[in-house]
Amino acid sequence: MDDNNQNMNENQTDNPNTANFEPLSADDLMQSDNKNKFYIIGASILIFVLLFVLVFKFFTGKAKTNKEIALTYWGLWEEKEVIQPLIDQYQNKNPNIKIEYIKRDPQDYRNKLIVRSQQGQGPDIYRFHNTWIPEIKEVLSYIPSNVLSNKEFEKTFYPIFKSDLKIGDHYYGIPLMIDGLVLLYNENLFKNAGINKPPHTWEDVINNISKLTVRDKEGKLATAGIAIGTASNIEHFSDILGLFIIQNGGDLKNLESQEAAGALESYRKFAEPPDNYWDESMPSAITAFAQEKVAMILVPSWQILSIKSINPELVFKAVPVPTLPGGEPISISSYWVEGVSRFSNKQEEAWKFLKFLSEKENMTKIYELQTKSRQFPTASSRVDLASIQSQNQYLDAVIKQAKYYKSIPSVSLTYDNGLNDGVNQYLENAINSTINGESYKSALKTAKEGIEQELKRYD
């Protein structure tokens, strides 16, 4: 039996596939337990650290997300009931954003915008006129490309915004509207004169104007054909004279040219005796039109609200401004833009809100709210809304001209107390001096010197 045990032990030793177990000592067992404890402790610490980091990031991230961002929005013409529903909608989607809309008085608005912004008391978002870019350089900021790219901007809006709002490689405002000069004509006065269609060219205007003009027994104007030719009683004389200059190939920066002199002469002819179709004895153009004392006027479409407020029953239509025979269609723009102050420390959030307002669905809602609030909305700046809004009998004229608007720094009633008002004063002086007998060329030479100073003042 001993021999058998010996053989078995020898066989187990020689067989390489047979495990040779030796009993563990007490020291070995203690070392093994210590290692396991170290592993467990280390793993526990690692898990704790990871959980701490995750919890910290969660709560700090949540706190950062929920931090309230307050934006102040200065408006001019829109009542709060038009803008507030869009603000509420945006705030519901972005609970940490709070927006306060304040409708400001246009008087001295531009100066207050600049001064208060420099003092740290200005708005984050504000409205400005399309001609104000040189006048509000201090508060301008540009649209971040991550909010609205140049490509998307140019695809969305009309071409006039590219020439007006782009400086270098950046856009400095988001437009929500488009407007400019249109021709308003009284349908009843046209029918009474036997005229069945509105004018398309200035030749049409001249051919029809004598039929529309009515004089009393003393030869004084009772009903004028068109409100053109003076400055004192035409609210938008500078827009119209600017239109004449541009259509005639002239430029406000070169008033000594023959084109500019010819434009002033054409403008004045409408009010010069003995065949004047308008004069300074008439009421202001808008009042005269509302009272059916003039058959045609040239105004930006927003003045339709003024006319309707004076005479809600007046029957009239709007068409594009007349063109020179064979000339390109051109009109003068006058619209307002939304901008973000460079003094704001929440610029990106402000631009995101304006981008939201400019989206198709939201601009449609603004249009509907305007219609409900005041009966007459403004034409939207988006090209893809043209077909729908052109169904409005008054806005159709604006939309037809949207691709042909030009901007000049002689727009009336922007309340800028700056470039426009300065240029307009020199144009008014030129018109009045020709009424007093000065030649067109001489009057414009004097105006040119003053206008050059205004242009240099604002670069």
C-alpha positions as CSV (number, residue, x, y, z in Angstrom):
1,M,0.0,0.0,0.0
2,D,2.8,2.4,0.7
3,D,4.2,1.5,-2.7
4,N,0.9,2.4,-4.3
5,N,0.8,5.8,-2.5
6,Q,4.3,6.5,-3.5
7,N,3.5,5.8,-7.1
8,M,0.4,8.0,-7.0
9,N,2.4,10.9,-5.6
10,E,5.1,10.4,-8.3
11,N,2.5,10.3,-11.0
12,Q,0.9,13.6,-9.8
13,T,4.2,15.3,-9.7
14,D,5.2,14.2,-13.1
15,N,1.8,15.1,-14.8
16,P,2.0,18.7,-15.9
17,N,-1.8,19.0,-16.2
18,T,-2.3,18.1,-12.6
19,A,-2.6,21.1,-10.2
20,N,-0.3,21.0,-7.2
21,F,-2.2,22.8,-4.3
22,E,-0.4,23.8,-1.2
23,P,-2.4,25.0,1.8
24,L,-2.3,28.9,2.4
25,S,-0.7,30.1,5.6
26,A,-2.4,32.6,8.0
27,D,-0.2,35.5,6.7
28,D,-1.2,34.8,3.1
29,L,-4.8,34.9,4.0
30,M,-4.4,38.3,5.8
31,Q,-2.5,39.8,2.9
32,S,-5.3,38.7,0.5
33,D,-8.0,40.3,2.7
34,N,-6.1,43.5,2.9
35,K,-5.7,43.7,-0.9
36,N,-9.5,43.2,-1.3
37,K,-10.2,45.9,1.2
38,F,-7.9,48.3,-0.6
39,Y,-9.7,47.5,-3.9
40,I,-13.1,48.1,-2.3
41,I,-12.1,51.3,-0.7
42,G,-10.5,52.7,-3.8
43,A,-13.5,51.8,-6.0
44,S,-15.8,53.4,-3.4
45,I,-13.7,56.6,-3.4
46,L,-13.7,56.7,-7.2
47,I,-17.5,56.2,-7.5
48,F,-18.0,58.9,-4.8
49,V,-15.8,61.4,-6.8
50,L,-17.6,60.6,-10.0
51,L,-21.0,61.0,-8.4
52,F,-19.9,64.3,-6.8
53,V,-18.7,65.7,-10.1
54,L,-22.0,64.7,-11.9
55,V,-24.2,66.2,-9.1
56,F,-22.1,69.4,-9.1
57,K,-22.4,69.8,-12.8
58,F,-26.1,69.1,-12.8
59,F,-26.9,71.7,-10.1
60,T,-24.5,74.3,-11.3
61,G,-25.6,73.8,-14.9
62,K,-29.2,74.0,-13.9
63,A,-28.6,77.2,-11.9
64,K,-26.8,78.7,-14.9
65,T,-29.7,77.8,-17.2
66,N,-32.3,79.1,-14.8
67,K,-30.6,82.4,-14.2
68,E,-33.1,85.1,-15.2
69,I,-32.1,87.3,-18.2
70,A,-33.9,90.7,-18.3
71,L,-34.2,92.5,-21.7
72,T,-35.5,96.0,-22.2
73,Y,-37.1,96.8,-25.6
74,W,-37.7,100.3,-26.8
75,G,-40.4,100.6,-29.5
76,L,-41.8,103.6,-31.2
77,W,-45.0,103.0,-33.2
78,E,-46.3,99.6,-32.1
79,E,-48.7,99.5,-29.2
80,K,-47.9,97.0,-26.5
81,E,-50.9,94.9,-27.4
82,V,-49.3,94.1,-30.8
83,I,-45.9,93.1,-29.4
84,Q,-46.8,91.6,-26.0
85,P,-48.4,88.3,-27.3
86,L,-45.1,87.5,-29.1
87,I,-43.1,88.4,-26.0
88,D,-45.3,86.1,-23.9
89,Q,-44.9,83.3,-26.5
90,Y,-41.1,83.6,-26.4
91,Q,-41.0,83.8,-22.6
92,N,-43.1,80.6,-22.4
93,K,-40.5,78.8,-24.5
94,N,-37.6,80.5,-22.6
95,P,-38.7,80.8,-18.9
96,N,-35.4,82.4,-17.9
97,I,-35.9,85.3,-20.4
98,K,-37.9,88.4,-19.3
99,I,-38.6,91.1,-21.8
100,E,-40.1,94.5,-21.0
101,Y,-41.5,96.5,-24.0
102,I,-41.7,100.2,-23.7
103,K,-43.3,102.4,-26.3
104,R,-41.2,105.6,-26.5
105,D,-42.2,109.2,-27.7
106,P,-40.5,109.9,-31.0
107,Q,-39.5,113.4,-30.0
108,D,-35.8,113.5,-29.1
109,Y,-35.8,109.7,-29.2
110,R,-32.6,109.3,-31.1
111,N,-30.7,111.5,-28.7
112,K,-32.1,109.8,-25.7
113,L,-31.1,106.4,-27.1
114,I,-27.5,107.4,-27.5
115,V,-27.1,109.4,-24.2
116,R,-28.8,106.9,-22.0
117,S,-27.0,103.9,-23.6
118,Q,-23.7,105.6,-22.9
119,Q,-24.8,106.1,-19.3
120,G,-25.7,102.5,-18.9
121,Q,-29.5,103.2,-18.8
122,G,-30.4,102.5,-22.3
123,P,-32.3,99.5,-23.8
124,D,-31.0,96.2,-24.9
125,I,-33.2,96.3,-28.0
126,Y,-34.3,99.4,-29.8
127,R,-36.0,100.6,-33.0
128,F,-34.3,102.9,-35.5
129,H,-35.0,104.4,-38.9
130,N,-33.3,103.0,-42.0
131,T,-31.4,106.3,-42.6
132,W,-30.0,106.5,-39.1
133,I,-27.0,104.2,-39.4
134,P,-24.5,107.0,-39.6
135,E,-26.2,108.8,-36.7
136,I,-26.3,106.0,-34.2
137,K,-22.8,104.4,-34.7
138,E,-22.2,104.6,-30.9
139,V,-25.0,102.1,-30.1
140,L,-24.9,99.7,-33.1
141,S,-24.0,96.0,-32.8
142,Y,-24.0,93.4,-35.5
143,I,-26.0,90.2,-35.8
144,P,-23.9,87.2,-34.6
145,S,-23.5,84.6,-37.4
146,N,-24.6,81.8,-35.1
147,V,-28.0,83.6,-34.7
148,L,-28.6,84.7,-38.3
149,S,-26.1,84.1,-41.1
150,N,-25.6,86.6,-44.0
151,K,-26.8,83.9,-46.4
152,E,-30.1,83.4,-44.5
153,F,-30.6,87.2,-44.1
154,E,-30.2,87.8,-47.8
155,K,-32.5,85.0,-48.7
156,T,-35.2,86.1,-46.3
157,F,-35.4,89.8,-46.8
158,Y,-35.8,92.3,-49.6
159,P,-32.6,93.7,-51.4
160,I,-33.0,97.2,-49.9
161,F,-32.0,95.8,-46.5
162,K,-28.7,94.6,-47.9
163,S,-27.7,98.0,-49.1
164,D,-29.0,99.8,-46.0
165,L,-28.1,97.6,-43.1
166,K,-24.8,95.9,-44.1
167,I,-21.5,97.4,-43.2
168,G,-18.4,95.4,-44.2
169,D,-19.2,91.8,-43.5
170,H,-22.0,92.3,-41.0
171,Y,-25.6,93.3,-40.7
172,Y,-26.6,95.7,-38.0
173,G,-30.4,95.3,-37.7
174,I,-33.3,92.9,-38.3
175,P,-36.2,94.5,-40.2
176,L,-39.8,93.6,-39.4
177,M,-41.4,95.9,-42.0
178,I,-40.9,97.6,-45.4
179,D,-42.4,101.0,-46.5
180,G,-41.8,104.0,-48.7
181,L,-43.5,106.4,-51.0
182,V,-46.7,105.4,-52.8
183,L,-49.2,107.4,-54.9
184,L,-52.7,107.7,-53.3
185,Y,-55.5,108.8,-55.6
186,N,-59.1,109.7,-55.0
187,E,-61.4,107.3,-56.9
188,N,-64.4,109.6,-57.0
189,L,-62.4,112.5,-58.2
190,F,-60.9,110.4,-61.0
191,K,-64.3,109.1,-62.0
192,N,-65.8,112.6,-62.0
193,A,-63.0,113.7,-64.3
194,G,-63.6,110.7,-66.7
195,I,-60.3,109.0,-65.8
196,N,-60.7,105.2,-65.5
197,K,-57.2,104.1,-64.5
198,P,-54.4,105.4,-62.2
199,P,-51.2,106.9,-63.7
200,H,-48.2,104.7,-64.2
201,T,-45.8,107.4,-65.6
202,W,-45.3,111.1,-65.0
203,E,-46.5,111.6,-68.5
204,D,-49.8,110.0,-67.4
205,V,-49.9,112.4,-64.5
206,I,-49.4,115.4,-66.7
207,N,-52.0,114.3,-69.2
208,N,-54.6,113.8,-66.4
209,I,-53.8,116.6,-64.0
210,S,-55.6,119.4,-65.8
211,K,-58.8,117.3,-65.8
212,L,-58.6,116.9,-62.0
213,T,-57.9,120.5,-61.2
214,V,-60.9,122.7,-60.4
215,R,-60.7,126.5,-59.9
216,D,-63.3,128.9,-58.5
217,K,-64.6,132.0,-60.2
218,E,-61.6,134.0,-59.2
219,G,-59.2,131.4,-60.6
220,K,-58.1,130.1,-57.2
221,L,-57.6,126.4,-56.6
222,A,-60.7,124.6,-55.3
223,T,-59.5,121.1,-56.0
224,A,-55.9,120.5,-56.8
225,G,-54.7,117.9,-59.2
226,I,-51.6,116.7,-57.2
227,A,-49.7,118.0,-54.1
228,I,-46.3,118.7,-55.5
229,G,-44.2,121.8,-55.9
230,T,-44.0,123.5,-52.4
231,A,-42.4,122.7,-49.1
232,S,-44.5,124.5,-46.4
233,N,-47.7,122.5,-46.9
234,I,-46.4,119.1,-48.1
235,E,-45.5,116.8,-45.3
236,H,-43.1,114.7,-47.4
237,F,-41.7,117.3,-49.8
238,S,-38.1,116.2,-49.2
239,D,-38.9,112.5,-50.0
240,I,-40.6,113.6,-53.2
241,L,-37.9,116.0,-54.3
242,G,-35.4,113.3,-53.5
243,L,-37.4,110.9,-55.7
244,F,-37.3,113.5,-58.6
245,I,-33.6,113.8,-58.2
246,I,-32.9,110.1,-58.2
247,Q,-35.3,109.3,-61.0
248,N,-33.7,112.0,-63.1
249,G,-30.2,110.5,-62.6
250,G,-29.1,112.9,-60.0
251,D,-27.6,112.6,-56.5
252,L,-28.0,114.5,-53.3
253,K,-24.2,114.5,-53.0
254,N,-23.9,116.4,-56.3
255,L,-26.6,119.0,-56.3
256,E,-24.7,121.2,-58.8
257,S,-25.4,118.7,-61.6
258,Q,-27.8,119.4,-64.4
259,E,-29.8,116.4,-63.4
260,A,-30.4,117.8,-59.9
261,A,-31.3,121.3,-61.3
262,G,-33.7,119.7,-63.8
263,A,-35.4,117.7,-61.0
264,L,-35.9,120.8,-58.9
265,E,-37.4,122.6,-61.9
266,S,-39.8,119.7,-62.6
267,Y,-40.8,119.6,-59.0
268,R,-41.5,123.4,-58.9
269,K,-43.5,123.4,-62.2
270,F,-46.4,121.7,-60.5
271,A,-46.9,124.8,-58.3
272,E,-45.8,127.6,-60.5
273,P,-48.4,130.0,-62.0
274,P,-50.3,130.4,-64.2
275,D,-51.0,126.7,-64.7
276,N,-50.2,125.6,-61.2
277,Y,-51.9,122.5,-60.0
278,W,-51.0,123.1,-56.3
279,D,-49.9,126.1,-54.3
280,E,-49.3,127.4,-50.8
281,S,-53.0,128.5,-50.4
282,M,-54.0,124.8,-50.0
283,P,-54.1,123.0,-46.7
284,S,-51.4,120.5,-45.9
285,A,-51.3,117.7,-48.4
286,I,-52.7,115.0,-46.1
287,T,-55.5,117.2,-44.8
288,A,-56.3,118.3,-48.3
289,F,-56.5,114.7,-49.5
290,A,-58.7,113.6,-46.6
291,Q,-61.0,116.6,-47.4
292,E,-61.0,115.7,-51.1
293,K,-59.3,119.0,-52.1
294,V,-56.5,117.3,-53.9
295,A,-56.8,114.2,-56.2
296,M,-53.3,112.7,-55.7
297,I,-50.6,112.8,-53.1
298,L,-47.3,111.0,-52.6
299,V,-46.7,109.6,-49.0
300,P,-45.3,106.6,-47.3
301,S,-48.1,104.1,-46.8
302,W,-48.2,104.6,-43.0
303,Q,-49.8,107.9,-43.6
304,I,-53.0,106.0,-44.7
305,L,-53.7,105.7,-41.0
306,S,-53.6,109.5,-40.6
307,I,-56.0,109.9,-43.6
308,K,-58.4,107.3,-42.3
309,S,-58.5,109.0,-38.9
310,I,-59.5,112.3,-40.5
311,N,-62.0,110.8,-43.0
312,P,-62.9,107.1,-42.4
313,E,-65.3,107.2,-45.4
314,L,-62.8,108.4,-48.0
315,V,-62.6,106.2,-51.0
316,F,-59.1,106.0,-52.4
317,K,-56.5,103.6,-53.7
318,A,-52.7,103.2,-53.6
319,V,-50.4,102.5,-56.5
320,P,-46.6,102.6,-57.1
321,V,-45.1,106.1,-57.7
322,P,-45.0,107.2,-61.3
323,T,-41.9,106.5,-63.3
324,L,-40.3,108.5,-66.1
325,P,-41.4,107.2,-69.5
326,G,-39.0,104.3,-70.3
327,G,-37.3,104.7,-67.0
328,E,-36.6,102.1,-64.3
329,P,-39.1,101.8,-61.4
330,I,-37.7,103.7,-58.4
331,S,-39.2,104.8,-55.1
332,I,-37.9,106.2,-51.8
333,S,-37.9,103.9,-48.8
334,S,-38.8,104.9,-45.2
335,Y,-39.0,102.1,-42.7
336,W,-37.9,101.1,-39.2
337,V,-35.5,98.4,-38.0
338,E,-34.9,96.5,-34.8
339,G,-31.3,96.7,-33.4
340,V,-29.3,95.6,-30.3
341,S,-27.2,98.0,-28.3
342,R,-23.5,97.4,-28.2
343,F,-23.7,98.6,-24.5
344,S,-25.9,95.6,-23.7
345,N,-24.2,92.7,-21.9
346,K,-27.0,90.4,-23.2
347,Q,-26.5,90.9,-26.9
348,E,-26.8,87.3,-28.1
349,E,-30.0,86.8,-26.1
350,A,-31.5,90.0,-27.6
351,W,-30.6,89.0,-31.2
352,K,-32.1,85.6,-30.6
353,F,-35.4,87.2,-29.6
354,L,-35.3,89.5,-32.7
355,K,-34.6,86.5,-34.9
356,F,-37.7,84.9,-33.3
357,L,-39.8,87.9,-34.2
358,S,-38.6,87.8,-37.8
359,E,-39.7,84.2,-38.4
360,K,-42.5,83.7,-40.9
361,E,-45.1,82.4,-38.5
362,N,-44.4,85.2,-36.0
363,M,-44.4,88.0,-38.6
364,T,-47.7,86.7,-39.8
365,K,-49.0,87.0,-36.3
366,I,-47.7,90.6,-36.0
367,Y,-49.5,91.4,-39.2
368,E,-52.7,89.9,-37.8
369,L,-52.4,91.7,-34.5
370,Q,-51.7,95.0,-36.3
371,T,-54.8,94.5,-38.4
372,K,-56.9,93.9,-35.4
373,S,-55.4,96.7,-33.4
374,R,-55.5,99.6,-36.0
375,Q,-57.1,98.2,-39.1
376,F,-54.1,98.9,-41.3
377,P,-50.9,96.8,-40.9
378,T,-47.5,97.4,-42.2
379,A,-46.0,95.3,-45.1
380,S,-43.6,92.6,-43.8
381,S,-39.9,92.6,-44.6
382,R,-40.0,88.9,-45.6
383,V,-40.1,88.1,-49.3
384,D,-42.1,84.9,-48.7
385,L,-45.0,86.9,-47.3
386,A,-45.4,89.1,-50.3
387,S,-48.1,87.0,-52.1
388,I,-50.4,86.9,-49.1
389,Q,-50.0,90.6,-48.0
390,S,-50.3,91.9,-51.6
391,Q,-54.0,91.1,-51.3
392,N,-54.3,94.2,-49.1
393,Q,-55.5,97.0,-51.4
394,Y,-53.0,99.5,-49.9
395,L,-50.0,97.3,-49.2
396,D,-50.0,95.9,-52.7
397,A,-48.3,99.1,-53.9
398,V,-45.6,98.8,-51.3
399,I,-44.9,95.2,-52.1
400,K,-44.7,95.9,-55.8
401,Q,-42.0,98.5,-55.2
402,A,-40.1,96.5,-52.5
403,K,-37.4,95.5,-54.9
404,Y,-36.9,99.0,-56.2
405,Y,-36.8,101.1,-53.1
406,K,-33.8,103.4,-52.6
407,S,-32.7,105.1,-49.4
408,I,-31.6,108.7,-49.2
409,P,-30.9,110.9,-46.1
410,S,-33.8,113.3,-46.8
411,V,-36.7,111.4,-45.4
412,S,-39.4,113.4,-43.6
413,L,-40.8,112.8,-40.1
414,T,-38.1,110.5,-38.8
415,Y,-37.7,112.9,-35.8
416,D,-33.9,112.4,-35.8
417,N,-32.9,116.0,-35.1
418,G,-29.9,115.1,-37.1
419,L,-29.0,114.2,-40.7
420,N,-32.4,114.0,-42.2
421,D,-33.8,117.1,-40.5
422,G,-30.6,119.0,-41.4
423,V,-30.7,118.0,-45.1
424,N,-34.4,118.7,-45.3
425,Q,-34.0,122.2,-44.0
426,Y,-31.5,123.0,-46.9
427,L,-33.9,121.5,-49.4
428,E,-36.8,123.5,-48.0
429,N,-34.7,126.6,-48.3
430,A,-33.9,125.8,-51.9
431,I,-37.5,125.3,-52.8
432,N,-38.6,128.5,-51.0
433,S,-35.8,130.6,-52.7
434,T,-37.0,129.6,-56.1
435,I,-40.5,130.7,-55.1
436,N,-38.9,134.0,-54.4
437,G,-37.3,134.2,-57.9
438,E,-33.9,132.6,-57.4
439,S,-32.7,130.2,-60.2
440,Y,-32.9,126.5,-59.6
441,K,-29.1,126.1,-60.1
442,S,-28.3,128.9,-57.7
443,A,-30.7,127.6,-55.1
444,L,-29.2,124.1,-55.2
445,K,-25.6,125.5,-55.0
446,T,-26.4,127.0,-51.7
447,A,-28.2,123.8,-50.6
448,K,-25.2,121.8,-51.7
449,E,-22.8,123.6,-49.3
450,G,-25.0,123.0,-46.3
451,I,-25.8,119.4,-47.2
452,E,-22.1,118.6,-47.6
453,Q,-21.6,119.8,-44.0
454,E,-24.3,117.6,-42.7
455,L,-22.9,114.6,-44.6
456,K,-19.4,115.2,-43.3
457,R,-20.8,115.6,-39.7
458,Y,-22.1,112.1,-39.8
459,D,-19.4,110.5,-42.1
